[in-house]
Amino acid sequence: MWSSKILKTILLFVEEQLFPPTSFTLMRLPFPLIRRPRCLRLTPPHNHRRTLLTLAIETSGGDTAAAILEKQKAKSTLHFHDKVTSDNRAFQGVHPLIALESHQKSLALLVNRALQSLPVRTAESATWGNAVQICGAKGEADTLREKPDFITVTRGPGMQSNLMTGLDMAKGLAVAWQVPVVGVNHMQAHALTPRLVSSLDAASESEESLPRFPFLSLLVSGGNTMLVHSSDIVSHSILAEKTDIPVGNVLDKCARDILPKALLDNGKSVMYGPMLEAFAFPNGEKDYDYTPPETQRGLNTMKTTQFGWAIRPPLSEDKSASMEFSYSGLGAVIRRIVEGNPEMSDPERRLLAQETMRVAFEHLASR
């Protein structure tokens, strides 16, 4: 039997051959190392410029999205951003199971693509804590990349099963890389998006991100409608929000009732709001001829059209000034008008689309 001293000498020799001082590898030996390879520092070099790097994951709705974002002081760099949208046209809206299937099919592939965009690490600057080895594409060599400081993932609001797909991916990567997970409310992220855009456009690291705090945001989507006051990065107050359905949802519902069937059938997505606007104003800005009411009474006045119907503004008159958004009644009115005239002409449908958007956005702006 070999003495322990001889065995130690052999292992040290093998280690020196596998881990020369000027190289870096993630190879695992079939036996424990006597000491940590000297080529991998435990602390970053003194001239290392501190940045924050994150891999971001979004799976709250019908889109699977991933991004690589790096920030140094006031300046940000978007290394990667892409999404995959689930095909829900057969259901005329986002179907939870179809979206979930798309997330499960697309997320790993999308994240794998994103990792190829992580900043490159040289062997000389790599340490055990700051580098990951990324497999190259077929026929290409593996590369050392900067390890993200944390994983960012949407925690809500959204469809629970869809959110869990992203959360599970984020937690798995966080465990593998031994980095934190930051769960983000994506409405808070929406409120801060203008500052992100400002930092992406910043000419220098010292340039201030805009808008400056405090500021107001009107956040509207298919799932949410709210007026938010932001006093700093983590302090946000909701001044007004939906009491029933959001504006994006009602526009989608109204579009499905108003738009001609042929137009709906030929749609390339379930984003019916943009389709409704394109139908209502086919010539774009040339068709916009609008003077907003000067008083609250003007906002509450029903306007009867040449076709004999009128759309009642959301909220009753005694609640017309309250800080809330309500759109369920608008959707019901539009459906009754359409169902009352099955042979409605395209010109009447176009006027109905225009009036629907007018009433919806007057209510939105009046809060």
C-alpha positions in Angstrom: 0.0 0.0 0.0 1.2 3.5 -0.8 1.9 5.8 2.2 -0.3 8.8 2.7 2.6 11.1 2.0 3.2 9.5 -1.5 -0.6 9.5 -2.3 -0.7 13.2 -1.3 2.2 14.0 -3.6 0.6 12.1 -6.5 -2.7 14.0 -6.0 -1.0 17.3 -5.8 0.8 16.5 -9.1 -2.5 15.5 -10.8 -4.1 18.7 -9.5 -1.3 20.9 -10.9 -1.7 19.2 -14.3 -5.4 19.6 -14.4 -5.5 23.1 -12.9 -2.4 25.0 -14.1 -2.2 28.5 -12.6 -3.2 30.3 -15.8 -6.3 28.2 -16.7 -9.9 27.8 -15.5 -12.1 24.7 -15.7 -15.2 23.3 -14.1 -14.0 19.7 -14.5 -15.0 17.5 -11.6 -12.5 14.9 -10.3 -13.6 11.5 -9.2 -11.8 12.1 -5.9 -11.7 15.0 -3.5 -9.0 17.7 -4.0 -6.4 18.2 -1.3 -6.6 21.9 -1.7 -8.5 24.5 -3.7 -7.0 25.1 -7.2 -4.8 28.2 -6.9 -5.9 29.6 -10.3 -9.4 30.5 -9.0 -9.5 33.5 -6.7 -12.1 33.7 -4.0 -12.4 37.5 -4.3 -12.6 39.7 -7.4 -9.5 41.6 -8.6 -9.0 45.1 -7.2 -9.7 46.7 -10.5 -13.1 45.0 -10.9 -15.8 47.6 -11.6 -18.9 46.7 -9.6 -22.1 46.2 -11.6 -25.4 44.4 -11.0 -26.3 41.7 -13.4 -29.6 39.8 -13.5 -31.4 37.2 -15.5 -35.1 38.1 -15.6 -38.0 35.7 -16.3 -41.7 36.6 -17.0 -44.5 34.0 -17.3 -47.6 35.8 -15.8 -49.8 35.6 -18.9 -49.6 34.5 -22.5 -46.0 35.6 -23.1 -42.9 33.7 -22.1 -40.1 36.3 -21.8 -36.5 36.4 -20.6 -33.9 39.2 -20.4 -30.3 39.8 -19.3 -29.9 43.2 -17.8 -26.7 44.8 -16.4 -26.6 48.1 -14.4 -23.7 50.2 -13.4 -24.8 53.3 -11.4 -27.3 55.2 -13.6 -26.5 53.4 -16.8 -28.1 50.1 -17.9 -27.3 47.6 -20.7 -29.9 45.2 -22.0 -27.8 42.2 -23.3 -30.8 40.1 -24.2 -34.6 40.4 -24.5 -37.0 38.1 -26.3 -40.4 36.5 -25.8 -42.6 33.7 -27.2 -46.3 34.3 -27.4 -48.8 31.4 -27.0 -51.3 30.9 -29.8 -54.7 31.4 -28.2 -56.7 32.5 -31.3 -59.0 29.5 -31.2 -60.2 30.7 -27.8 -60.3 34.5 -28.6 -58.4 35.2 -25.5 -55.6 33.8 -23.3 -56.5 30.3 -22.3 -54.6 29.3 -19.0 -53.8 25.8 -20.2 -52.6 26.8 -23.6 -50.4 29.5 -22.1 -49.1 27.1 -19.5 -48.2 24.6 -22.2 -46.4 27.3 -24.1 -44.4 28.4 -21.0 -43.3 24.8 -20.3 -42.3 24.3 -23.9 -40.5 27.6 -24.4 -39.0 28.8 -21.2 -36.0 26.5 -20.9 -35.1 27.1 -24.6 -35.5 30.9 -24.1 -33.4 31.0 -20.9 -30.7 28.9 -22.6 -30.5 31.5 -25.4 -30.4 34.3 -22.9 -27.4 32.7 -21.1 -25.4 32.9 -24.3 -25.7 36.7 -24.0 -24.2 36.9 -20.5 -21.0 39.1 -20.5 -17.9 37.1 -21.2 -15.4 36.3 -18.4 -11.7 35.7 -19.1 -9.9 32.9 -17.4 -7.7 35.5 -15.6 -10.7 37.3 -14.1 -12.8 34.2 -13.2 -13.3 33.1 -9.6 -15.4 30.4 -8.0 -18.1 33.0 -7.3 -18.3 35.1 -10.4 -18.3 32.8 -13.4 -20.4 30.1 -15.0 -19.5 27.8 -17.8 -21.9 28.0 -20.7 -22.1 25.2 -23.3 -21.5 26.4 -26.8 -23.8 25.7 -29.7 -23.1 22.6 -31.7 -19.5 22.7 -33.0 -18.6 25.7 -30.8 -16.5 25.8 -27.7 -17.8 26.3 -24.2 -17.3 29.8 -22.8 -16.9 31.4 -19.3 -19.6 34.0 -18.6 -20.4 36.4 -15.8 -22.6 34.8 -13.2 -25.8 36.8 -12.5 -25.9 38.4 -9.1 -29.5 37.4 -8.7 -32.5 36.0 -10.6 -35.5 38.2 -11.1 -38.9 36.6 -11.7 -42.5 37.8 -11.9 -44.4 36.6 -8.7 -47.7 38.3 -9.6 -50.2 39.3 -10.5 -51.1 36.7 -13.1 -52.3 33.2 -13.6 -51.1 31.0 -10.8 -50.0 28.0 -12.7 -48.2 30.1 -15.3 -46.4 32.1 -12.6 -45.2 28.9 -11.0 -43.5 27.8 -14.2 -41.3 30.9 -14.1 -40.8 30.8 -10.3 -39.7 27.1 -10.4 -37.2 27.9 -13.2 -35.8 30.9 -11.2 -35.5 28.9 -8.0 -33.7 26.1 -9.7 -31.2 28.4 -11.2 -30.7 30.2 -7.9 -30.0 27.0 -6.1 -27.6 25.8 -8.8 -25.7 29.2 -8.9 -26.1 30.0 -5.2 -27.6 33.4 -5.9 -30.7 35.1 -4.5 -34.2 35.2 -6.2 -36.0 38.5 -6.4 -39.8 38.1 -6.8 -41.3 41.1 -8.6 -44.8 42.5 -8.7 -44.9 43.3 -12.4 -47.2 46.3 -11.9 -44.5 47.8 -9.8 -42.1 47.0 -12.6 -44.4 48.7 -15.1 -44.4 51.8 -12.9 -40.6 51.9 -13.0 -40.2 51.0 -16.7 -39.8 54.7 -17.7 -36.7 54.9 -15.4 -35.4 51.7 -17.0 -35.8 53.2 -20.5 -34.0 56.4 -19.3 -31.1 54.4 -17.9 -30.8 52.4 -21.1 -30.5 55.7 -23.0 -28.1 57.3 -20.5 -24.9 58.7 -22.0 -22.9 58.2 -18.8 -23.0 56.4 -15.4 -23.6 59.7 -13.6 -26.7 60.7 -15.6 -29.9 60.8 -13.5 -32.7 58.4 -14.4 -36.0 60.0 -15.3 -38.7 60.6 -14.3 -37.5 61.9 -10.9 -39.4 60.8 -7.8 -42.2 61.4 -6.9 -44.3 60.8 -10.1 -47.7 59.4 -11.1 -48.3 56.5 -13.4 -51.5 55.3 -15.1 -51.0 51.6 -15.6 -53.5 49.9 -18.0 -53.5 46.4 -19.4 -55.7 43.4 -20.0 -55.5 42.5 -16.4 -55.1 45.8 -14.5 -56.1 49.4 -14.4 -54.7 51.7 -11.7 -53.4 55.1 -11.0 -50.2 54.9 -8.9 -48.1 57.4 -7.0 -44.4 56.4 -6.7 -42.3 58.1 -4.1 -39.2 55.9 -4.5 -38.1 52.6 -5.9 -40.0 50.5 -3.4 -42.7 52.9 -2.2 -45.9 53.0 -4.3 -49.4 54.0 -3.4 -52.5 53.1 -5.5 -54.7 56.2 -5.8 -57.4 54.6 -8.0 -58.0 51.1 -9.4 -60.6 48.9 -11.1 -63.6 47.8 -9.1 -64.6 45.1 -11.6 -62.8 44.5 -15.0 -59.9 46.4 -16.4 -60.0 48.6 -19.5 -57.9 46.3 -21.6 -60.3 43.4 -20.9 -63.4 45.4 -21.8 -61.8 46.6 -25.1 -61.1 43.0 -26.0 -64.7 42.0 -25.2 -66.2 44.9 -27.1 -63.9 44.2 -30.1 -65.1 40.6 -30.3 -68.7 42.0 -30.4 -68.1 44.9 -32.8 -65.5 43.7 -35.3 -66.8 41.9 -38.5 -66.3 38.2 -38.2 -64.0 38.0 -41.2 -61.6 40.5 -39.5 -61.6 38.5 -36.3 -61.0 35.2 -38.1 -58.0 36.7 -40.0 -56.4 38.2 -36.8 -52.9 37.1 -36.1 -53.2 37.3 -32.3 -55.7 37.8 -29.5 -54.8 41.4 -29.0 -58.2 42.7 -30.0 -57.8 46.2 -28.6 -55.3 47.3 -31.4 -57.5 45.6 -33.9 -60.5 47.7 -32.6 -58.5 50.9 -32.9 -57.3 50.1 -36.4 -60.9 49.4 -37.4 -62.3 52.5 -35.8 -59.6 54.8 -37.3 -58.5 53.2 -40.6 -56.6 56.4 -41.6 -54.8 56.8 -38.3 -54.3 60.3 -37.0 -56.2 61.7 -40.0 -59.4 60.2 -38.5 -58.8 61.6 -35.0 -61.2 64.5 -34.5 -61.8 64.9 -30.8 -62.5 67.7 -28.4 -62.6 66.6 -24.8 -65.5 67.7 -22.6 -64.7 70.8 -20.5 -66.8 69.8 -17.4 -67.7 66.7 -15.4 -71.3 67.2 -16.6 -70.1 67.0 -20.1 -68.4 63.7 -19.4 -71.6 62.3 -17.9 -73.8 63.3 -20.9 -75.0 60.5 -23.2 -74.5 61.3 -26.9 -77.2 59.8 -29.1 -75.9 58.9 -32.6 -77.6 59.1 -36.0 -78.3 55.3 -35.6 -80.4 55.9 -32.5 -78.2 54.4 -29.8 -76.1 56.0 -27.1 -73.5 54.7 -24.7 -73.9 55.5 -21.0 -70.6 56.5 -19.3 -69.3 54.2 -16.6 -70.4 54.9 -13.0 -73.6 56.5 -12.0 -73.8 60.3 -11.8 -73.4 60.3 -8.0 -70.2 58.3 -8.2 -68.8 59.9 -11.3 -66.1 61.8 -9.4 -65.0 58.8 -7.2 -61.5 57.5 -7.5 -62.2 54.2 -9.1 -62.4 52.6 -12.6 -65.5 50.5 -13.6 -65.9 49.0 -17.0 -68.3 46.0 -16.7 -71.3 48.2 -17.6 -69.7 49.4 -20.8 -69.2 45.9 -22.1 -72.8 45.0 -21.3 -74.1 48.1 -23.2 -72.1 47.3 -26.3 -73.2 43.7 -26.4 -76.9 44.8 -26.2 -76.5 47.3 -29.0 -74.8 44.7 -31.3 -77.3 41.9 -30.4 -80.2 44.3 -31.1 -79.0 44.8 -34.7 -77.5 41.5 -36.1 -77.3 43.0 -39.6 -75.3 46.1 -38.5 -73.4 47.7 -41.3 -69.7 48.4 -41.3 -70.1 52.2 -41.0 -72.3 51.7 -37.9 -69.8 49.2 -36.5 -67.0 51.7 -37.1 -68.9 54.5 -35.3 -69.7 52.1 -32.4 -66.0 51.3 -32.2 -65.1 55.0 -32.1 -67.7 55.7 -29.4 -66.6 52.7 -27.3 -63.1 53.9 -27.3 -64.1 57.5 -26.6 -66.2 56.5 -23.5 -63.6 54.1 -22.3 -60.7 56.5 -22.4 -62.7 59.5 -21.2 -63.4 57.5 -18.1 -59.7 56.6 -17.8 -58.5 60.1 -18.1 -61.1 61.7 -15.9 -59.9 60.1 -12.7 
